[in-house]
Amino acid sequence: MTATGNRLPLDELCIDTIRTLSMDAVQRANSGHPGTPMALAPLAYALFTRTMRHNPQDPHWPDRDRFVLSAGHASMLLYATLYLSGYDLALEDLENFRQLGSKTPGHPEYHDVPGVEVTTGPLGQGISHAVGFALAERILAERFNRDGHEVVNHFTYVIASDGDIEEGISSEASSLAGHLGLGKLIAFYDRNHISIEGDTGIALTEDTDMRYTSYGWHVQDLGEDISLERLELALAEAQGISDRPSLIIVRTHIAFGAPTKQDTAGAHGSPLGEEEILATKRFYNWPSTEPFFVPEEALNHFRQTVERGAAQQREWSERFAAYRADFPELAVEFERISQGRLPEGWDEEVPSYPADPKGVATRKASQNVLQWAAAQVPELVGGSADLAPSTLTLIEGADSIDTQRFAGRNLHFGIREHAMGAIVNGLTLHNLRAYGATFLTFSDYMKGSIRLAALMRIPSIFVFTHDSIGLGEDGPTHQPIEHLAHLRATPNLSVIRPADANETALAWRHAIAAEDHPSALVLSRQNLPTLDPAVVPADAIERGAYVLRDTDATASEGAPVILIATGSEVQIALRAAELLSDEGIAARVVSMPCEDHFAEQPSEYRDRVLPPSVRARVSIEAASTFGWHRWVGDLGETVGMTGFGASGKAEQLYEHFGLTPENVADAARKSLARAQSI
């Protein structure tokens, strides 16, 4: 260990510890983004040691302040600060930055690191999820706080980069946050002028201050003054603004102190290099050239956060005890929601609907089931991207959530699908049960947020109606084709396309009960006959597929043909089976509401539903046939869409594109002929 200068004042020593750990970790990994952590170290230090109410020994304390690093590429800023503050990270974890199996991946990931509230990385997502956090805080505060008893009162803090500000999703979410007046949301915009391609001036010259002011945010521009005193004053001012979210703009210098790389794109996404690091440490008057050196004084000072956080949590616990004494039922309910537990016995009586050849659209069935679910699960909240009259996703008798009524349950996201997905995730991460709805074709806009929900393993609910060419006259721009295949390709996402009202009820039950995965409910615009509830097993969604129609012949291993369908096409399969039966061809019909779950079943169950000996198979789905060969095999047929849709009445479109019982029966004959020729 080699001394390089005198010790610095304690605050500065702590700030530079964040910087040096960030430099060293990126250098050790030979991968990462050192410049932004070096620039923002004063802000992270101020937030975690002076401003935020948090307890490193209990990262799940319900009324803690939330911190979101929307600039997820600067992950070492967060990892270094969490370690120094006393969270369950070791110095060894920083040394293993970006290594396989480490607790410090390239971007912050929920579940992996205590203190990471949300997975960030895709720019714009972090600040948009944070809007969901702040909205959840307001909803819970309105429901549970009482005069003299404030048990929900916390802030959400965000650090966003130029890239976050440029991405469209953040504009949508920020606009809605301003509309709702989410005063407990405080975001820092790190205007460092550097992106991968160079100075941001090559693409970003807007007046961001005025843009956010027009959204209804309170905006402060600190310029280059990011002294601790100035940061604390700005934070205090933002905390005092209760009716607007706050944006605090800081002009930082990427790779602060690096002699040749400060304010260059070279410090954005690449290690500084050994010589540059040594020169930077000399600039800081750093007391050691040893990588990952942590001054004892700095660590001890940082670790005071543990005692301070424990005291803050004890004070809250005392207030909550008084709250419990005065409002015992509310206290029990608050604890239940905070722990992510559903009400006892909430799903004992799932709605069931009698057989009906006329039936209802599954979106309409979903509307009915939603009312049942909302009555059983008070924390269920959600809404649509300006499509509630079409998606039928309003909770009847409940208020809309707006600036005056945060105790409501119906959200109006406006035409903002990007933001809706992220905000639903934020609400879910705050232990509300949240859903967002739009047409299936517009799931394209939400894919980033859906993917993050699946990656985080959180039970967000995405409701997609108008699921096929069956929506009719709106034409190919609105008729989803490739969307089911796209969603099904997402790991850990349950894509559920129910065939009738009874499968729809089971789909909602599954989505709400889920603990470790999001669900996409895919629903029809057109009416579908209601199946006899006696033939729809209670575990239809969990199993993923089941035998809906069978005969003695198809129950045996010598069954001639199997027809597999989802959603609205199950009825086509049933009618095709009747046509085949008239010819003496026994056909089994399998309803497959959730292909993902069926694939996860033990082989014994899969083989009972789709006996390997029965190689004559046909899949029927009014969507891309991509992926269906997995189930129909090399001798099977796929009946579906091979191009875009068209404008016309639904029944005409089904006829035009060959989605008819007659065409399915013909496909079954072809597959059977191939199977019999072997």
N, C-alpha and C positions, 0 to 999 in steps of 0.2 A: 504494500500500500504506500503510495507516494503522495505526500502533501503537495498541493499546488497553490495554496494561498490561505488567507485568514478566513476564519468562520464568518458566515454571513448572519445578518439579523434573522431571527427564527422564522418569521413568515416567509421571507425570501428563500431561506434554506428549504423549507417545506415545498414551496412552489418549484424550486429547481430539482427537488427529489423526484417529483412527478415527471419533469422534463428528462432527467437523465435516465430514469427507469424506462421511459418510452423510447428514447434513443437506443438504449442498450438492447431492449427486447426486440425491436425491429431489426437491429443489426445482427443479433444472434439468430433470428429466424431467417435473415436475408430476404425478408419480405414484409411489407406493411407500409404504414403511413406515419412517419415520425413528425412531420412538420406541424400538423394541426394540434396534436397533444402538446407540443412545445409552446405553441402560441396561446392555447387556452388554459394552460395550467393555473394561472391566477384565478380564473373563473371557477374551475372545478374545486380549487382549494376553498374559495369563498363560500360556495354553495354547500359543500359537504361538512365544513368545520364551523361555519358561522351562521348560515341561514336556514338550511333544511332541518326539519324535525324528522329524524330517522334513528333507528336503533340497529347498529350493525349486528348485534347478537340476536335480533328478532326481525329479519327482513320482511316478515309478513304481518307485522303489527297493522291492524286495520286502518288506523288514522294517521299513518306515516305520510309524509310528503313523497310524491313520486318524482323520479328523475328519468328522463328519456334522452339518450344520446342519439338524436336523429342523424347526426353525422357519424354513422356507425363505422365508417372507415377509420375514425380516430379512436378505435376501441382501446388502445393502450392508455389513453387519457382516463377512461373509466376503470380499467383493470388496476392501474397503478393507484388510483384514488381509493378504490374499494379495498385493496390490500392494505394501504397505509391507514385507512380509517378503521380497520378492525373487522371487516367482513371475512367470511370463511374462504380466504385465498391465502396461499403461502407464496413466499418469494420464489419458490421453485416453480409455481404456476406461471409466474411472469417469465421466468427463464425458458419455459416451454411454450411460449407464445406461438400460436399458429401451428403447433405440432399435433399429429394425430393422437386423439384421445385426451388432449389437454383440456383444462377448464377455461382456457383462454383462446377461443377460436378467433379467426380473422375478423369477424364482426360479432357484436354482442348477441348472444343467443339466450332466450328465455329458458329456464330450467337448468342451464349449464352452470351459471354463475350466480351465487347469492347476491342480490342487489341489482341484478339486471331485470327490469320490469317488463321488457318487451324486446323481441328480436328485431334488430334494425340492421340496415345495410342498404337495401334498395332505397334510394334517396326519395325523400318526401313522405315515406311511410311512417317514420318515427313521429314527426310532428302531427301527422294525421291520426295516428293511434292515440296520441296524447290528447287530442280533442275528445276522443271517447272517454279517456280517463277523467278529464275535467267535467264532462257531461255527467258521468256516473257519480262523481262527487256531489254535484248539485242535486241529482235525483235522490240520492241516499240522504243528503242533508235535509231535503224538503220532507222526506217521508219520516225520518226518525228524530230529528232535532225538535226539542220542545223548549218553551220558555224556561230559561235558567239551566237548561241541559243541552249543551252543544257537544255531541259525541262524534259528529262528522264535520271536520273543518280542516282540510288540508289542501295544499297547493300541488300543482303539477308543473315541474320545471323542465324546459327543453333546451338543448343546444342544437341549432340547425345551421347548416352550411349554405354556401351559395348554391350548391347543387340541390339541396332541399327546397330552396326558394324557387328555383327554376322549374322543378318538376310540377306538372299540372295538378297532381293529387293534393299537394299542399295548398294550392290556391282554392280548390273546392272546400277542403276542410277548414281553412282559415276563414273563408267567407261565411261558412255556417257558424263557426265559433264566434265571429263578430256579431252575426245576427242574433245568436242566443245570449250574447253578453256573458260569456264564461269568464268571470273575473278571477277565478282561481287558476287560470292558465297563464304562465309567464314563460315566454320563449326568448332565447337569445339568438340573434342572427349574427353569426361570425362572418363578417364581410372581409375576408382576407384577400380577395381579388385573384385567387389562384385556383385553377382547375387543371386537369390532366393535360389539356392542350395548351395551357399557358395562362396569360392574364384573362380574367373573365370578361374584360371589355370587348373581346372578340365576339361575344354573343349576348352579354347582359349589360344593358345601359339604361334600364328602366329606373324610375324613382320608386324604389321599394318602400321607402318611408310613406310616401303618399298613397301607394297601393294599399298598404295595411291600414292607414288612417281611413281610407274609403271603405274598407271592410268593417270598420267600427272598432278597431283596436286602438289602445293607448300606446303611442310610440315614443320612445326615447332614443336619441342617437348620441352615444358617448364618444364618438370619434375614436381616437387612439388612447384615450384615458381609461385604462382598465386597472387602475390602482385599486387596492382592496377597499379603500374608503369610498371611491367613486362607485364601485360595484355595489357596495352595501347601501349607499344612498339611493341608487337606482332601483335596487330590489325593494327597499322600503317604500319607495314611491309606487312601484307596481303593485305591491301587496295592499296598498291603500285604495287602489282602484277596484271597486267591487262589481261594477256593472259592465266592464269591458276586459277582454283579454289584453295582455301586454306584450309588446315586442320591444326588446332592448337590443339595439344595434351596436356592435363593437367592431372597430377596424383593427384587426390583429395583424401580426406579421408572422407568416408561416415560417417554421424553423427558426424562431427567435434566437438570436445569438450565434447562429452558425455563420462563420465568416464568409463563405462563398455561396452558400445555398439558401440563406434567408431570402424570403420573397421570391423564390423561384419554383417552377413546376417540378424541378428535380427533387425537391424535398417533400412533394405531395405523396407520391406513392412508391418511393424507393428508399432503401437504407441510406443514411448519410455517408457511410464509409468510416473506417477506423480513424483515419487522420482527421477528418472533419469533426468527428465526435470528440477527439482529444482537444482540438482547438476550441470547440464549443464549451467544453468543460473548463478550459482555461479562462474563457470569457466569463463564465459563471463564478470564477474563483472556487471551483469545486474542490473539496478536500481530498479527493482520491481519483486515481485513474482506473481503479478496479471496476470492471463491469458489475452492475447491479449493487453498487455500494449504497447503503441506506444509513445516513447519519443517525445515531441513537437519539439525539435531541429531536430530530424531525419526527422519527417514528413515535417517540413518547408524546410529542405534542399532538400528532394526528390521533393517537389512540385515546386521547381525552374525549374524542367523539363517542366512544363506547359508554363512558360514564354519563356523559351529557345525554346521550340518546336513551339510556336506561332510565334516567331521571325523568325525561320527557314522557316516556311510556308509562312510568309509574304514576305520574300526575294525571295522565289520561285515564289510566285504570281506576284511579280513585274517583274521577268524575263519572266514569261509567258505572261504578258501584253505586253511586248516589242515584244515577239514572235508573239502574235496575230496581232500586228500592221504590222509586216513584212510578216507574213504568215497566213492571216485570214482563208483561207480554211483549212489549216492543223490544225489550232487551234480548229476550230469547230469539225473537225473529231476526234482529240485527246480527246476533252471533251466528245463527243458522246461515244467513246469506253470506256473511263474511267468511265462513268456512266452506262455502261452495256446496252446502248440503241442500238437497231438495226436501220439501215437506214430506213427512212420514205418510206413506200410503197414497201419495198424490195420483198414482196411475192405476189404482185398484179397479176402476170402472172406465176403461177406455171406450169411447163411443163405438157403437156397432150399428150397422145399417142393414135393413132387410133387402133381400134380392129384389131388383127392380130393372126390367129390361130397358126402361127409358133412362134411368140413372141421372147423374149430375156430372158436371165437369169436376175434375179433381181439384181445380183451384177453388170451386165452390164448396166442395167437401172440406177442403183445407180451411176455408173460412169458418165453417161450423166447428171443426175440431179445435181451431185456434181459440174459440170462445170457451170451450171446455178447459183447454190447457191454461188459459189465462186465469180462469177461476180457481184452478188448483195450485198454480205457481205464481204468487204475487210479484216475483222479481222478473217475470217475463215481460220484456219491453221490445218495441221494434217499430218498423215502418217501412216505407217504400220510397223509391226515387221518383216521386211525383206520379206514381202509378197505382195508388191504393184502390181507386175504383175498378181497376182492371185486375190487379193481383189479389184483391179481396183480403187484405192483411191488416185491416183496422180492428182493434179490440173494442168491441161495442160497449158503450156505457162508460168508457174511460176518456179522460181528458187528453187533449193534445199537449205535448210538452212544448212550452215556449218560455219566454223570459219571465212570465208571471206565474207559470204553473209547471214547475219542475216535478211535481208529484204525479203528473200524468203518465201515460204509458204508450201513447201513440206518437211516434217520431215522424217528422216531415223533413226528409233529407234534401228535398228539391231535386233537380235533375243533376245529381252528383253521384253517380254510381261508384266512381273511384273512391271518393271520400266515404261513402256509405259503408263499403266493405271494411275499411280501416277503422271507422268509428264503431262499427259492430264489434270488431275485435277488441277495441279498447274497453267497451262496456263489458264484454265477456271477461276480460282480464281482471276487471274490477268485481267479478263474481255476480254480475247480473246475468240473466239468461236473455240473450239479445238476438234479434233476427233482422235481416234487411231483405227487401224484395224488389225484383224487377223482372223484365222479360228475359228468357234464357239467352237470347241473342246478345243481350247487353252484359252478360257475364264476362264478355271479352274485356270490358272496362275494369272489372273487379279482380282479374286473375291474380295480380300481385298480392292483394290482400288475402284472397282465398288461399294462395300458396303459403303465405306467412301463418295463417291460422292452422293449416295442416302441419307446417314445420314446428310450430309452437305446441301442437297437440292440445288445442283449446276447443271447447264445444260451441263455437259460433254456428249460427244457423243462417243459411242463405236460401231464400225461397225464390224459385224461378218458375214463372208461368209462361203460357204461350210457347209450349215446348216443342212444336214441330210445324210441319206444313199445315197441320190442322188449324192453325190460327187463321188461315184463309187469305182474304183479299189484300192484306197489307203487303204481301208479296215477298220476294226473296231477300230483301234487306232486313226483314224482321223474322224470317223463318229460319230457325237454327238448324244447321246441318252437322257441322263438325264439332259442335260444342260438347255433346255428351262424351265423345271420344277424348276430347281435350281434358275435360274435368276428370274422367275416369283414369287418365294417365297420371293424375296428381296423387302421390303417395299419401296415405292416411286421411283421405277425404272420402266420406261415405256419400256416394251419388245415388239417390233413391228416386226412382221413377215409378210411382204406384199405378196400379191398373184400375183402381176403383176407389170408392169412398172408404171401404174397410182397410185396404192397404194404406190409404192416406192417413187414417187415424193411427195406424201402427207406425207409420213413418214419423209423424209428429212425436209420438211417445218416445221413439228411439232417439230422435234428435235432441229432445230435452233431457233425456236421461244420460246422454253421452257425457263422458268425463274426459276422454283423451283424444278426441278427434272432432273436427267440424263436420257438418252435414249440409248437403245440397239437396233440397226437395224440388223435384222437377215435375211440374203439374200442367195439365191440359187446359186449353181454352174451351174445347168442345165437350159436350156431354158424353159420358161413358157409362154403359150399363153397370149396375151394382151387382157384384158377385154375392152368392149365398155366403153369409159370414161363417157358416159351418165348414166351408171348404178352404177358408183362409186361416192358416195356423197363426197362433199368437206370436210365434217367433219368425214370421215370414221375413221380416226385415233383417233380423239378426242372422238368420240362415242364408239370406240373400236370394234364394230360389226354392221353389217347391213344386210338387206335382199338383196341378190344378185339375186336370181331366185325365182319367185313365180308364182302361178296360182290362178285362182279364188277360187279353192277349198282350197288351203293352206292359202289363205288370210283370210279365215273365221276361227272361233274358232274350226271348225271340221276338221282342216287340219290333214291328216293322219300321216305324218312323217317329221321331220326336220333333215337335214344333216348340221353339223357345221364343218368347216375346216379352216385351216390357211395356208398361204404360198403356196407351190407347191401342196398341197393336195386339194386346192379349185377346181382345174381342175378335180381331181378324183371325187369329190363330184358332180360336174356338170354333168359328164358323168353318174354317178350312178343314178342321178335324171332322166336322160333321159331313162335309162333302166327301172326304176320303172314306169315312165310315160307310157312306152309301155305296161305295165301290168295294166294300169289304176290306179296306185297308185300315187297320187299327192305328190310331195316332195318339200319342201321349202329348199333352200340352203342359209346358212348364212356364210358369210366371217367374220372371227373374227381376224383382224390383230393385235389387242392389247387387250388381255383378261383383263389386269389390268384396262384399261379405261372403258371397258364394265361393269366391276364389280362396278365401281364408279357411273354409270349412275342412274338416278331416276328409281324407280321400274316401273313407267309407260312406260318408253322407253324399258327397258329390257323385259317387258311383251309383248310389241308390236313385238319385234324381236323373242322372244321365249315365245309364249303364254303358260301360265301354263296348259291350258287344253290339249295341245298337248304333250303327255308324251312319244310318240314314237320318240326317238332321237338317232342319231349316231354322234360321233365325229371322225374326221379323221385327224391324224397328224403323220408324219414320225418321231416320237420321243416317249419318254416314255408316257404312258397313265395316269401317275400320275397326279391327279388334275382335270381330265376331268369329273369325276362323278358329280362335282358341277353343270355342265351344262346339262348333259344328264340324271341325276337322276337315281333312282333305277330301272327303266324299260328300260333304254337306253343301248347302246352298245358303246364300245370304240374300234376303229380300229387304231392300232399304234404298237409301238415296246415294247416287253416285255423282250428283251434281247439285247445283242450287235449286231452290224451289221456283215458284211462279205465282203470279197473282190470279186468284180465282177462288171460287167457293171450295170449302174444305173437302166435301165429298167428290167434287170434280178433280181436285188435285190428287186425292188418293187413287182415283181411277186412272188418271193420267200417268202417274208415276208407278203404277203397278202394285200398289199396296192394297190388294184385294184378296178375299178368300180364294177366288179362283186361281189367281197367280201363285199364291202360297201353295195351294194344292198341287199345282203344276210343278212347282219347285220341289215339292216332296216326292212326286213321282220320279223326277230326274235323279234326285239323290238316292231314292230307293233302288232305281235301276242300276246305278253305279255300284251300290253296296251289294246287290244280288249278283253282279257280274264277277265279283272277286271269289 
